[in-house]
Amino acid sequence: MLPIPAVTPVIKERTPMPWTATLKSVSTDGGNVVANVEYSNGTETITKPIKADDLTQQRIAEEAHVVIASLDKRDAAKADIDPLVDTEILPLEPERPTYRLLTSAEIHEWSTMRGVFSTIKDAAENPATLEPPKTAVRSAWLLISTPDRVLDLNEPGPMGMVDVLVAGGILSEDDKANLLEFAGWVE
């Protein structure tokens, strides 16, 4: 007699189908009509109520559409992160560079090295300097000329001041890039 080979059962995972919505029941709750809608994709079923005092077929369809779109997004997000199970999660990279704080002495040194010290000083002292760079120029001059000031390029205000100085022709794009390099990227 021949041996009977062992049979390994094949278990197929069900592939989800597109989500569908079915109205399962309608009731009232106080002043609201409650429509219980069942959402299914063949592998999962979820029931959610839709409540309103003026519930219509159109409103139920619109709400069901929103829920299905949300479930589709949820499923897509899960599919994206499923492969990451049992993998090390690395820290996120910063969204933007982080610069070290620059003291007024360092800003003075940088502006002198770049040859923009006198440009900023002259523009700050010139009553004919017009807005928008006028306020930014005065702020830059205070940073350069007043001890114990700090420039934090991580904040939108100071970075905006630098952008205004560039737009106003006080600094060049190259000056800005050099300033950011001078501030150094803190890792």
CYANA upper distance limits for C-alpha pairs under 8 A (distance plus 0.5 A):
 14 ARG  CA     42 GLY  CA      8.47
 14 ARG  CA     43 THR  CA      7.21
 15 THR  CA     42 GLY  CA      8.43
 15 THR  CA     43 THR  CA      7.95
 16 PRO  CA     41 ASN  CA      5.92
 16 PRO  CA     42 GLY  CA      6.14
 16 PRO  CA     43 THR  CA      6.17
 17 MET  CA     41 ASN  CA      5.32
 17 MET  CA     42 GLY  CA      6.27
 17 MET  CA     43 THR  CA      8.35
 18 PRO  CA     41 ASN  CA      5.90
 19 TRP  CA     39 TYR  CA      6.91
 19 TRP  CA     40 SER  CA      5.85
 19 TRP  CA     41 ASN  CA      4.89
 19 TRP  CA     42 GLY  CA      8.46
 19 TRP  CA     68 ILE  CA      6.72
 19 TRP  CA     71 LEU  CA      8.31
 19 TRP  CA     72 ASP  CA      8.14
 20 THR  CA     39 TYR  CA      6.00
 20 THR  CA     40 SER  CA      5.93
 20 THR  CA     41 ASN  CA      6.89
 20 THR  CA     68 ILE  CA      7.93
 21 ALA  CA     37 VAL  CA      6.86
 21 ALA  CA     38 GLU  CA      6.07
 21 ALA  CA     39 TYR  CA      5.01
 21 ALA  CA     40 SER  CA      7.14
 21 ALA  CA     64 ALA  CA      6.97
 21 ALA  CA     68 ILE  CA      8.32
 22 THR  CA     37 VAL  CA      6.04
 22 THR  CA     38 GLU  CA      5.66
 22 THR  CA     39 TYR  CA      7.00
 23 LEU  CA     35 ALA  CA      7.39
 23 LEU  CA     36 ASN  CA      6.60
 23 LEU  CA     37 VAL  CA      5.01
 23 LEU  CA     38 GLU  CA      6.81
 24 LYS  CA     35 ALA  CA      8.10
 24 LYS  CA     36 ASN  CA      6.09
 24 LYS  CA     37 VAL  CA      6.09
 24 LYS  CA     38 GLU  CA      6.84
 25 SER  CA     35 ALA  CA      6.44
 25 SER  CA     36 ASN  CA      5.75
 25 SER  CA     37 VAL  CA      7.85
 26 VAL  CA     33 VAL  CA      7.61
 26 VAL  CA     34 VAL  CA      6.07
 26 VAL  CA     35 ALA  CA      5.06
 26 VAL  CA     36 ASN  CA      6.76
 27 SER  CA     33 VAL  CA      6.42
 27 SER  CA     34 VAL  CA      5.62
 27 SER  CA     35 ALA  CA      7.13
 28 THR  CA     32 ASN  CA      6.14
 28 THR  CA     33 VAL  CA      5.01
 28 THR  CA     34 VAL  CA      5.97
 29 ASP  CA     33 VAL  CA      6.84
 29 ASP  CA     34 VAL  CA      7.14
 31 GLY  CA     53 ASP  CA      6.52
 32 ASN  CA     51 LYS  CA      6.43
 32 ASN  CA     52 ALA  CA      5.49
 32 ASN  CA     53 ASP  CA      4.76
 32 ASN  CA     54 ASP  CA      8.13
 33 VAL  CA     51 LYS  CA      6.19
 33 VAL  CA     52 ALA  CA      6.06
 33 VAL  CA     53 ASP  CA      6.10
 33 VAL  CA     54 ASP  CA      7.81
 33 VAL  CA     55 LEU  CA      6.81
 34 VAL  CA     49 PRO  CA      6.72
 34 VAL  CA     50 ILE  CA      6.11
 34 VAL  CA     51 LYS  CA      5.08
 34 VAL  CA     52 ALA  CA      7.34
 34 VAL  CA     55 LEU  CA      8.50
 35 ALA  CA     49 PRO  CA      6.02
 35 ALA  CA     50 ILE  CA      5.60
 35 ALA  CA     51 LYS  CA      7.00
 35 ALA  CA     60 ILE  CA      8.13
 36 ASN  CA     47 THR  CA      7.05
 36 ASN  CA     48 LYS  CA      6.28
 36 ASN  CA     49 PRO  CA      4.83
 36 ASN  CA     50 ILE  CA      6.84
 37 VAL  CA     47 THR  CA      6.05
 37 VAL  CA     48 LYS  CA      5.97
 37 VAL  CA     49 PRO  CA      6.51
 37 VAL  CA     50 ILE  CA      7.84
 37 VAL  CA     64 ALA  CA      8.20
 38 GLU  CA     45 THR  CA      7.24
 38 GLU  CA     46 ILE  CA      6.16
 38 GLU  CA     47 THR  CA      4.77
 38 GLU  CA     48 LYS  CA      6.98
 39 TYR  CA     45 THR  CA      6.09
 39 TYR  CA     46 ILE  CA      5.63
 39 TYR  CA     47 THR  CA      6.60
 39 TYR  CA     48 LYS  CA      8.38
 39 TYR  CA     68 ILE  CA      8.13
 40 SER  CA     44 GLU  CA      6.12
 40 SER  CA     45 THR  CA      4.91
 40 SER  CA     46 ILE  CA      6.97
 41 ASN  CA     45 THR  CA      7.42
 50 ILE  CA     60 ILE  CA      7.64
 50 ILE  CA     63 GLU  CA      8.00
 51 LYS  CA     55 LEU  CA      7.75
 55 LEU  CA     59 ARG  CA      6.69
 55 LEU  CA     60 ILE  CA      7.51
 56 THR  CA     60 ILE  CA      6.74
 57 GLN  CA     61 ALA  CA      6.69
 58 GLN  CA     62 GLU  CA      6.66
 59 ARG  CA     63 GLU  CA      6.58
 60 ILE  CA     64 ALA  CA      6.50
 61 ALA  CA     65 HIS  CA      6.61
 62 GLU  CA     66 VAL  CA      6.94
 63 GLU  CA     67 VAL  CA      6.83
 64 ALA  CA     68 ILE  CA      6.58
 65 HIS  CA     69 ALA  CA      6.65
 66 VAL  CA     70 SER  CA      6.71
 67 VAL  CA     71 LEU  CA      6.64
 68 ILE  CA     72 ASP  CA      6.57
 69 ALA  CA     73 LYS  CA      6.78
 70 SER  CA     74 ARG  CA      6.67
 71 LEU  CA     75 ASP  CA      6.59
 72 ASP  CA     76 ALA  CA      6.64
 73 LYS  CA     77 ALA  CA      6.59
 74 ARG  CA     78 LYS  CA      6.68
 75 ASP  CA     79 ALA  CA      6.61
 76 ALA  CA     80 ASP  CA      6.71
 77 ALA  CA     81 ILE  CA      6.89
 78 LYS  CA     82 ASP  CA      6.29
 79 ALA  CA     83 PRO  CA      8.08
 81 ILE  CA     85 VAL  CA      7.81
 94 PRO  CA     98 THR  CA      8.37
 97 PRO  CA    154 ASN  CA      8.20
 97 PRO  CA    185 TRP  CA      6.76
 97 PRO  CA    186 VAL  CA      7.99
 98 THR  CA    154 ASN  CA      6.48
 98 THR  CA    185 TRP  CA      6.18
 98 THR  CA    186 VAL  CA      5.91
 98 THR  CA    187 GLU  CA      7.82
 99 TYR  CA    152 ASP  CA      7.95
 99 TYR  CA    153 LEU  CA      6.77
 99 TYR  CA    154 ASN  CA      6.58
 99 TYR  CA    180 LEU  CA      8.04
 99 TYR  CA    183 ALA  CA      6.15
 99 TYR  CA    184 GLY  CA      6.16
 99 TYR  CA    185 TRP  CA      5.33
 99 TYR  CA    186 VAL  CA      5.98
100 ARG  CA    152 ASP  CA      7.78
100 ARG  CA    153 LEU  CA      8.40
100 ARG  CA    183 ALA  CA      6.15
100 ARG  CA    184 GLY  CA      6.75
100 ARG  CA    185 TRP  CA      7.34
100 ARG  CA    186 VAL  CA      6.69
101 LEU  CA    150 VAL  CA      6.86
101 LEU  CA    151 LEU  CA      6.28
101 LEU  CA    152 ASP  CA      5.54
101 LEU  CA    153 LEU  CA      7.75
101 LEU  CA    183 ALA  CA      7.54
102 LEU  CA    106 GLU  CA      6.42
102 LEU  CA    107 ILE  CA      6.92
102 LEU  CA    150 VAL  CA      6.01
102 LEU  CA    151 LEU  CA      5.54
102 LEU  CA    152 ASP  CA      7.18
102 LEU  CA    183 ALA  CA      6.96
103 THR  CA    107 ILE  CA      6.76
103 THR  CA    148 ASP  CA      7.23
103 THR  CA    149 ARG  CA      6.38
103 THR  CA    150 VAL  CA      5.06
103 THR  CA    151 LEU  CA      6.89
104 SER  CA    108 HIS  CA      6.51
104 SER  CA    143 LEU  CA      5.97
104 SER  CA    144 ILE  CA      5.71
104 SER  CA    145 SER  CA      7.58
104 SER  CA    146 THR  CA      7.16
104 SER  CA    147 PRO  CA      6.28
104 SER  CA    148 ASP  CA      6.66
104 SER  CA    149 ARG  CA      5.59
104 SER  CA    150 VAL  CA      6.35
104 SER  CA    151 LEU  CA      7.93
105 ALA  CA    109 GLU  CA      6.65
105 ALA  CA    144 ILE  CA      7.56
105 ALA  CA    147 PRO  CA      7.54
106 GLU  CA    110 TRP  CA      6.55
107 ILE  CA    111 SER  CA      6.50
107 ILE  CA    143 LEU  CA      7.73
107 ILE  CA    144 ILE  CA      6.18
107 ILE  CA    151 LEU  CA      8.49
108 HIS  CA    112 THR  CA      6.65
108 HIS  CA    117 PHE  CA      7.76
108 HIS  CA    144 ILE  CA      5.40
108 HIS  CA    145 SER  CA      7.72
109 GLU  CA    113 MET  CA      6.65
110 TRP  CA    114 ARG  CA      6.59
110 TRP  CA    179 LEU  CA      7.95
110 TRP  CA    182 PHE  CA      8.15
111 SER  CA    115 GLY  CA      6.49
111 SER  CA    116 VAL  CA      5.60
111 SER  CA    117 PHE  CA      5.20
111 SER  CA    144 ILE  CA      8.48
112 THR  CA    116 VAL  CA      6.79
112 THR  CA    117 PHE  CA      5.63
114 ARG  CA    175 ASP  CA      7.76
115 GLY  CA    119 THR  CA      8.29
116 VAL  CA    120 ILE  CA      6.63
116 VAL  CA    170 ILE  CA      8.39
116 VAL  CA    171 LEU  CA      7.79
117 PHE  CA    121 LYS  CA      6.64
118 SER  CA    122 ASP  CA      6.31
119 THR  CA    123 ALA  CA      6.58
119 THR  CA    170 ILE  CA      7.29
120 ILE  CA    124 ALA  CA      6.51
120 ILE  CA    137 VAL  CA      6.64
120 ILE  CA    140 ALA  CA      7.72
120 ILE  CA    141 TRP  CA      6.77
120 ILE  CA    170 ILE  CA      7.30
121 LYS  CA    125 GLU  CA      6.69
121 LYS  CA    141 TRP  CA      6.62
122 ASP  CA    126 ASN  CA      6.40
123 ALA  CA    129 THR  CA      6.55
123 ALA  CA    134 LYS  CA      8.00
123 ALA  CA    137 VAL  CA      7.10
124 ALA  CA    129 THR  CA      7.90
124 ALA  CA    134 LYS  CA      7.40
124 ALA  CA    137 VAL  CA      5.96
124 ALA  CA    138 ARG  CA      5.53
124 ALA  CA    141 TRP  CA      7.00
129 THR  CA    133 PRO  CA      8.08
129 THR  CA    134 LYS  CA      6.15
130 LEU  CA    134 LYS  CA      5.91
131 GLU  CA    135 THR  CA      7.29
132 PRO  CA    136 ALA  CA      7.86
132 PRO  CA    164 VAL  CA      7.57
132 PRO  CA    168 GLY  CA      7.66
133 PRO  CA    137 VAL  CA      6.28
133 PRO  CA    164 VAL  CA      6.34
133 PRO  CA    165 LEU  CA      6.29
133 PRO  CA    167 ALA  CA      8.32
133 PRO  CA    168 GLY  CA      5.82
133 PRO  CA    170 ILE  CA      8.36
134 LYS  CA    138 ARG  CA      6.75
135 THR  CA    139 SER  CA      6.70
136 ALA  CA    140 ALA  CA      6.59
136 ALA  CA    161 MET  CA      5.77
136 ALA  CA    162 VAL  CA      8.10
136 ALA  CA    164 VAL  CA      7.07
136 ALA  CA    165 LEU  CA      6.90
137 VAL  CA    141 TRP  CA      6.57
137 VAL  CA    165 LEU  CA      7.28
137 VAL  CA    170 ILE  CA      8.43
138 ARG  CA    142 LEU  CA      6.71
139 SER  CA    143 LEU  CA      6.81
139 SER  CA    161 MET  CA      8.42
140 ALA  CA    144 ILE  CA      6.76
140 ALA  CA    161 MET  CA      8.35
141 TRP  CA    145 SER  CA      6.38
142 LEU  CA    146 THR  CA      5.94
143 LEU  CA    147 PRO  CA      8.35
143 LEU  CA    149 ARG  CA      6.24
143 LEU  CA    150 VAL  CA      7.50
143 LEU  CA    151 LEU  CA      7.68
151 LEU  CA    158 PRO  CA      7.34
152 ASP  CA    158 PRO  CA      6.95
153 LEU  CA    158 PRO  CA      6.12
153 LEU  CA    159 MET  CA      5.73
154 ASN  CA    158 PRO  CA      8.34
154 ASN  CA    159 MET  CA      7.69
155 GLU  CA    159 MET  CA      6.91
156 PRO  CA    160 GLY  CA      6.26
157 GLY  CA    161 MET  CA      6.70
158 PRO  CA    162 VAL  CA      6.93
159 MET  CA    163 ASP  CA      6.83
160 GLY  CA    164 VAL  CA      6.66
161 MET  CA    165 LEU  CA      6.74
162 VAL  CA    166 VAL  CA      6.80
162 VAL  CA    171 LEU  CA      8.41
162 VAL  CA    176 LYS  CA      7.53
163 ASP  CA    167 ALA  CA      6.62
163 ASP  CA    176 LYS  CA      8.48
164 VAL  CA    168 GLY  CA      6.39
165 LEU  CA    169 GLY  CA      6.73
165 LEU  CA    170 ILE  CA      5.59
165 LEU  CA    171 LEU  CA      5.99
166 VAL  CA    170 ILE  CA      6.34
166 VAL  CA    171 LEU  CA      5.09
166 VAL  CA    172 SER  CA      5.86
166 VAL  CA    173 GLU  CA      6.80
166 VAL  CA    176 LYS  CA      7.86
167 ALA  CA    171 LEU  CA      8.42
171 LEU  CA    175 ASP  CA      6.23
171 LEU  CA    176 LYS  CA      7.34
172 SER  CA    176 LYS  CA      6.91
173 GLU  CA    177 ALA  CA      6.73
174 ASP  CA    178 ASN  CA      6.57
175 ASP  CA    179 LEU  CA      6.57
176 LYS  CA    180 LEU  CA      6.75
177 ALA  CA    181 GLU  CA      6.69
178 ASN  CA    182 PHE  CA      6.46
179 LEU  CA    183 ALA  CA      6.60
180 LEU  CA    184 GLY  CA      6.87
180 LEU  CA    185 TRP  CA      8.34
181 GLU  CA    185 TRP  CA      7.68
